[in-house]
Amino acid sequence: MVRNKKVWDKNIKEKVKLLRKEGYSYGQLTEVTGAAKSTLFSWLKGIERPKRFAKYSASEWARKIQPLAVKMLKKKRQERIKQIISLAQKEVGKLKIEKDFKKAILSILYWAEGNKEGGVHFANIDPRIVFLFVSLLRECYEVDESKFRIRLHLHYYHREREIKTFWSNLLKIPLSQFNKTYRKHRSKEKTFRRNFGGICFVKYNSVCLREQILQYAYFLAESIIGKVNVPVA
């Protein structure tokens, strides 16, 4: 089997030459670029590493050269992410976002994040996910807006009035339908990342609707992966 030879970007080759002149060893260049030493040899014919760098101590390397390597790695990572974003945009742009598609997204989202008993209970920390869930629920099923209830779990640093207003405006659910906010006690031992909106719990009092959403998800999954027998605990 013939393997396709990797085509390297010309800018990377030029950057490698500059880094070599700045004192990078072949090992360091491999670490930074991911290119094999044999590949680097072909790029760097006739380019010698300045002799003054051969005497660098580990501390001098860390102070003078390593920051350049970190900078290049960061740039490579940013370029890779930009390529991923561009590809994702193109792929999503080709999708037909119709009602059946939305219903499938809603069911899988709820299966992953929602309660499996009682009414419809869904919670998340990311406003985009919560907004997506509520929007899809409204589009895919007939809902009674008065049945929506919101409960927020907030930390000591959250400004309750500001956060409640944010969620109310985002989800188009009046503040009169917000339940009492739960305040998490400040822990002296446990550390956590701060977030803007706390955890938002969306409740809709309908066992029937919850069952419709879940059954749709179960049969959708079965149509893709077949029936899987899950042992009962």
Secondary structure, DSSP 8 states (H G I E B T S, - for coil): ---------HHHHHHHHHHHHTT--HHHHHHHH---HHHHHHHSTT----GGGGG--HHHHHHHTHHHHHHHHHHHHHHHHHHHHHHHHHHHHTS---HHHHHHHHHHHHHHHB-SSSSEEEEES-HHHHHHHHHHHHHHS---GGGEEEEEEE-TT--HHHHHHHHHHHHT--GGGB---EE----SS------SS-EEEEEE--HHHHHHHHHHHHHHHHHHH--------
